[in-house]
Amino acid sequence: MNTQSFVFTGAGGQGVITAAIILGEAAAIHEGLNAVQTQVYGPEARGGSTRADVVISKDPIRFPKVVNPHVLVCLTQEAYDKYGRIVQPGGVLLIDSLYVTNVKNTEAQQVILPIFETTRKEINNTVVFNIAVLGCILALTNIVRPESVLKALRTKIAPSYLDINTKALELGINMGTHWKDIKANGTKAHQKVKIC
């Protein structure tokens, strides 16, 4: 990995920007990589369109914006319709199946997972939906270690919320790993990850 680029898209209130910031901090502060994060969002407090870019590299980063990301996350239909085509051919397009229902063929690997519904069912609190999304990205890309994400999380949240965020991260990693297992060899079982 020399340079990897990520675009998170969705709506205000989904934690898109927070997830991008945490990923960038995990890479730069806890893994010794170069990282830059930028964001664009609508004027609405909730529900407006949101986009956050992250570039992570071992090399110096010359340009902070992402044009054709290696990984694109779409958490609303509007985001998918607007950005779905910018992902690189052969890249990863992560989609939440509840919010994005009209999907077109692309040259990217489309990973369609019920992240929101699984978070609601398994954790009973969707406020950590974005952290489950981040866990999926870690499983699909191995960009940083889960432990680095947890260290970054500790600087952003109250200690009383660390347990629920850890569960969400584990949940996302397990969903992404399960998808990779099925894609690779049709296996429907994998060993669940537990982050200490």
N, C-alpha and C positions, 0 to 999 in steps of 0.2 A: 504494500500500500504506500504509494507516494502521496496522492491527493484523492480524497473522496468528498463529494459534494452531496448535500441533503437539502430538500425543500419540504417543509411541513406546511400544509394548507388546511384550512377549515374555517370555523366560525369563532367569533369572540366568545369566550366562556368555556371553550374546549381545552384550554391549556396548551395550545399549539406553540406559542412563543416561549412559555416556561419550559416545555420539553426541549426546544431547540437550545435554549440557554444552558440547561443542565447538561445536554450532550456536549456542547462546546466547552463548558467548564471542566467536565470530566476528562475530556481529551487534553486540554491545555494545562490545567492545574495538576491533575492527578496522573496523567500518562506522559507528560513532557512533550506533547505534540504541539504544532502550531494550529490555532483555530481562530476563526472569525465568524461572528454571527450578526446578521442584519434582519430587520423585520419591517413589515408594512401591514397596517391594519386600518379598517374603516373607522369612521367617527363614532359609531355606535358603541356603547359600553358592552353589550352582549348581542350576539347574532350577526354582527357585521363580518365581512370577509377578512381573513387573517392569513398572512404568509410570513414564514420565518425561514431564512437561509442559513446553512452552516457549511463552512468549508473546513476540512480537517486535513492536515498534511504534515509529513516529515520535513518538507522543504518550505522555504519562505512563501507566503501567500501574497501574490501580486495584485489580485483583484477580488474584492469581497463578495460581489454578487454572483449568483448562480444562474447560468443560462440553461444548461442541459444537465440536470442533476443525475448522479448515479442512483440516488434513492429519492423517490417522491412519495409523500404521504398525503392522501386525500381523505378528509374526514367529513366532507359534505358533498352532495351532488353538484352544487355550484362550484366548489373548488375543483372537483374532477372535470367538469365541463370546461372550466377556464384553463386549468393547468395540465390536464391529463396527457397531453401530447408532448410536453417538454422533456419528459424523462428520456435518458439516453437509451438507444436500442441495446437490449441485453441488460439494462438496469433493473431496479426493483421498484415496482409500483404497489405500495401498500394501501389497501382500501378497507374501510370499515363497512361491512355488509348491511348494517342497518341504515346508514345514512347515504350510501351510494348504491343505487339499485339499477341504474342504466349504465352498463359498462360496455365499452367498445373494444375490439381487438387492437392491441398495440404490439410493438416489437420488444416490449419490456416484459419481464416476469411479473404477471399480475398476481399479487398475493391478497386474496379476498378473505378476510377473517371477521368473525362476529366479536370484535374486541369489546365494543360497548356492552353488548348483551352479556358476554361472559364475565366482564367486570361487575356488572349489576348482579348477576346470579351468584358468582363465587365470593365476592367481597361485600356485596350489599351496600356499596357506596360508589357512585360513578364519578365522584370528584377526582378520583385517581385514574380515570380513563386515560389521560395523557401519559401517565407513567407506564401503564400497560402497553400503550402504543410504543413507547420508548423501549420497553423490554422486547417487543417483537423485532424492532430494528436491530437491537444488539444480537439477537439470535440469527437474524438473516444476514448480518454483515460482519459480525465480530469486530466492529470498529473500535470499541473500548471494552474494558472488563466491567462486569456488573458492579464490582466493588468500587470502581471509580465513580460510577453513577451514584451509588449510595453516599459516597463521601461528598459529592457535589450537592446531593439532596439535603444533607445535614446542614448545609449553610443557607438553605432556602426555606426550610419548614421547621415548625416547632417540634421538639423531641416527641411530644405525644402523638404526632402524626407519622413518625418514622415507620412504625410497624405496618400500618396500612399501605404506605407507599412501597415498602419492601415486598409485601404480598402482591401488590399490583405489578411491580417489576418482575417478580418471579412468574406471575401468571402470564405476562406478555412473552417472556423468554420461552416458557413452556409451549405457548401457542405457536410461536415462530419456529421452534425446534420441531414440533409435531408436524407442521406444514412441510419443513425441509425433509423430514423422514419419509413422509408420504410421497413427496416429489421424487426423492432419490430412489426409493426401492419399494414403494407401496406399503411399507410398514405402518401399522396403525398404533403402535405402542412405542414409547420412548421413556427413558428414565427422567423423572421430573427433577428440575433444578431446585436446589435450596441454597439461597444466599445467606451466608453467615454474617 
